Amino acid sequence: MINKLKIFTDSRGGDLIPIEFKNLNFIPKRVFTVSDVPINAIRGEHAHYETTQLLLCIKGKILVGLDDGKNITETIIEKGESIFIDKMIWDYQQFLTGDDFMVVLCSTEYNLDDYILDKKEFYKKNNK
């Protein structure tokens, strides 16, 4: 489900997009950005055992694919929109404009052991 964020455009130029942590269903432990991805390139392609994430599109258009082991959905998020990714969801992002900018808020600190990097292993864990 896409969440719309408020965008405040200033008469002097530029946009401000506030992110209120009180509106999240987790307390962020890590934040990272993804930018300068070539047009139509795909990133992500993994799942997490414990980490939940909020993907925020700050600029451009990003197709977000989500696979829970039974159903696959694809949703495009644009500037000022976000999408929640729960644990044990295989996800990928396709960067559609070549000028996209994404901020990701994570519920855990980085831990490689939390990642499922093989899709067959993910399906095995989800009994597909």
C-alpha positions in Angstrom: 0.0 0.0 0.0 1.4 3.4 -1.0 1.6 6.1 1.7 1.5 9.7 0.5 3.9 12.1 2.2 3.3 15.8 2.5 5.4 17.8 0.1 6.0 21.5 1.0 7.1 23.5 -1.9 8.8 26.8 -1.0 8.4 29.9 -3.1 12.2 30.4 -3.0 12.5 27.0 -4.7 12.8 23.4 -3.5 10.7 20.9 -1.7 10.6 19.8 1.9 9.3 16.3 2.6 9.0 15.6 6.4 9.1 12.1 7.8 7.4 11.8 11.2 8.8 8.7 13.0 5.7 8.7 15.2 3.8 7.5 12.1 6.0 4.5 11.6 5.2 1.0 13.0 8.9 0.6 13.9 11.7 2.7 15.4 14.4 3.2 12.7 17.8 1.9 13.5 19.4 2.5 10.1 18.9 4.8 7.1 20.4 4.6 3.7 19.9 6.1 0.3 20.0 4.7 -3.2 20.7 7.1 -6.1 22.5 7.3 -9.5 21.0 4.0 -10.6 20.9 3.6 -14.4 17.5 3.8 -16.0 15.5 0.5 -15.6 18.2 -1.1 -13.5 17.0 -3.4 -10.7 18.2 -3.3 -7.1 17.2 -5.2 -3.9 16.3 -8.7 -4.9 16.4 -10.1 -1.4 14.3 -10.6 1.8 15.0 -10.2 5.5 14.3 -12.6 8.3 13.7 -9.7 10.8 14.1 -6.3 9.2 11.2 -4.2 8.2 11.7 -1.3 5.9 10.0 1.9 4.6 11.0 2.8 1.1 10.6 6.5 0.3 10.8 7.9 -3.2 12.3 11.4 -3.0 12.7 11.9 -6.7 11.7 10.0 -9.9 9.6 6.8 -10.2 10.5 3.5 -8.7 8.7 0.2 -9.4 8.6 -1.9 -6.2 8.0 -5.6 -6.5 6.9 -7.6 -3.4 6.6 -11.4 -3.2 5.3 -13.0 0.0 5.9 -16.5 -1.3 2.3 -16.8 -2.6 1.5 -13.5 -4.3 3.6 -11.0 -6.3 2.6 -7.4 -6.6 4.2 -4.5 -8.4 3.6 -0.9 -7.4 5.1 2.3 -8.7 6.0 4.9 -6.1 6.8 8.5 -7.1 8.1 11.6 -5.4 6.5 12.0 -2.0 5.3 8.4 -1.7 6.5 5.5 0.4 5.8 1.8 0.7 6.3 -0.5 3.7 8.1 -3.8 3.4 7.6 -6.4 6.1 10.0 -9.1 7.1 10.0 -12.3 5.0 9.0 -10.4 1.9 11.2 -10.8 -1.2 11.5 -7.3 -2.8 13.1 -5.6 -5.7 13.1 -2.1 -7.0 13.4 -1.0 -10.7 14.5 2.6 -11.1 12.5 4.0 -14.0 13.9 7.4 -14.8 17.6 7.2 -14.3 17.3 10.2 -12.0 15.6 8.5 -9.1 16.4 9.0 -5.4 15.2 6.6 -2.7 15.6 6.8 1.1 15.2 3.6 3.1 14.4 3.4 6.8 15.2 0.1 8.5 14.0 -1.4 11.8 17.4 -3.1 12.4 21.1 -2.3 12.1 22.9 -4.0 9.2 23.4 -7.7 9.7 24.3 -9.9 6.7 22.8 -12.9 8.5 19.4 -11.2 8.3 19.4 -11.3 4.5 18.0 -14.1 2.3 19.8 -13.6 -1.0 18.7 -16.7 -2.9 15.1 -16.7 -4.1 14.9 -20.5 -4.0 15.9 -20.4 -0.4 13.3 -17.7 0.3 10.5 -19.9 -1.3 11.7 -22.9 0.7 11.4 -20.8 3.9 7.9 -19.8 2.8 6.9 -23.4 1.8 6.2 -22.4 -1.8 
